[in-house]
Amino acid sequence: MLLAACVSVRSRPAEGPLDEAQAYLHTWAAGDFAALRSRVTEPPASFEAQHQRFQGELRILSSRFELGRIERQEESAEASFRAIHLLQGLGEWEVDGTLRLVRRQGRWWVRWTPAVLHPEARDGSRFSRTRTRPERAALLDGRGQPLTHEGEVITIGVEPRRIQNLTAVSSALQSKLGVDPVRIQKALSAPGVAPERFLPLIDVRPERYQQVRPALAPVPGIFFRRKNARLSPAEGFAAHALGRVGEVTAELLPQLGPAYQPGDTVGLSGLELAYEPQLAGSPSGEVRLTLPSGKVRVLHRFTGSPGVPLHTTLLPEVQSAAEAALEGLAQPAALVAVDPRTGAILAVASRPLEQPLNRAFTGRYPPGSTFKAITAEAVLATGLGPDARVSCPPEVRVGGKRFRNFEGESFGDTSLRLAFAHSCNTAFVMMADALPADALGAAARRFGFGVSYPSGLPSPGASFPPPRNEAEQAAAALGQGRVLVTPLHMASVAAAAAAGRWRAPYLLTELAGGPSASLATGTRAPLHALMRAAVIEGTGKAAAGIAGLVGKTGTAEFGNVLPLPTHAWFIGSREGIGFAVLVEGGGVGGRVAVPIAARFASALSPAPLERSPVTAVTR
């Protein structure tokens, strides 16, 4: 019979020893020790205090009980029971106990001694516990080498009573470290904050500390503390993907469950949070009883388990190249690199570092003209080749909507190669309009649109809603309308164009072998030729000096206020790596995203690069 705290406690006397035992255990489970006293004959003065110490010393979160056999005499009885106590930070502790009951004045009472708490407890006994957490397991790179290690950091924070000018404190921390003033205000106004308490705000590495200390140290109220912390290879290295660790927050503690307690160091974001139980392992500990004689008995041992390393697919040299490519960029951005042969994610970078949003995985954007790689594959699947003749007028109307080329360009009667290279909107609108029904949607599905896949961290993938009319079909062919993607997914599109097969991207080795789809037969080589032309002679010409680079630029309109702002895109591949670059609200892809892509692609191989003059581009 299971007795839990959710069962209502009966206040009237029980009619028999079974009823009284049930009522007593119900009341104990509810934690109402005053009501528990009313069921005990001759309770000691310290009855409630002993229960409270028992619960507090062992950090018991809840108790439930299973009532066993009742052995009854004329005026006495014994009831066996099992107590299952949930100890915060350790787990469940089961104790087999006995309730002794007596009948007096027409009702049954519990005859209580400390042995009810535990059979070995006596008057004057004290309970205690130990707890040891295992060393946190490492995050590993694609070669099985650790990406994390223990090292020194400096915590920068504030002490409320020492602040003379809050504006000066906020301004200094924001300008030097990007700390949001709102966050400082929330920390200062949180309930229970003592004026003399140090409020941590941000951890920095020693080298960063040396850079900012001269500007921060003179500001009254800003203080520094050194501590050991879990570090990645470099500051900001795959920060949004790997995540960070720190002291468990009040909001997170209930989500992690009873194996955790205040003060624990846990994953707070990224993979560190998503795979917290695996990385942290489980703690070991003991429940101890100190007898009045001073002798200590171990009543129970919790056997912990070590953390298990998490195998990522990241390659440090590719990740470092991605970080370097985004260095100094003021606008929000993302860069993702994928292995076309497997779908393994080799690098993932998101900016700004101080914002929690992982744009690479969860940002949803229209892909703009990078989607023309998919539209081109649908066109190539009909049998047309790169040299097929197409028309590129300045503008065209489809379904009553006008579509124009960037800056009014027109190439007249031209080849598919040049229309792709120069990202001619009107040519692709007309080609899409001539495609068989659902041909464009089928091409999108071959590139993973509408496919759900586990990547290791939450990511919504890409969506291609069926066009509702000709105008929507035309907009979708240009990566506009209702088409939405993540930078992660567009990196998989670039990888698919390189390999001839789309493979779901994944960040953890255990997720290999996810969904995949082959591109249309015979489209890989001509699509590669089109994407090479875009770099050599088209909108990606600023990167023409990088040997072997192929790709497609994109300038994606968003919002509803004219003139419409645009995201800057580039997707491409080089040295067996497919990748995508997004600069949120960055403007023209060829002017903004291509130089970033060039810096990244040039770092993928130590071989000397072809060089050519940098030319102003338009997409």
Order of alpha helices (4+ residues) and beta strands (2+ residues): beta-alpha-alpha-beta-alpha-beta-beta-beta-beta-beta-beta-beta-alpha-alpha-beta-alpha-beta-alpha-beta-alpha-beta-alpha-alpha-beta-beta-beta-alpha-beta-beta-alpha-alpha-beta-beta-beta-beta-alpha-alpha-alpha-alpha-alpha-beta-beta-alpha-beta-beta-beta-alpha
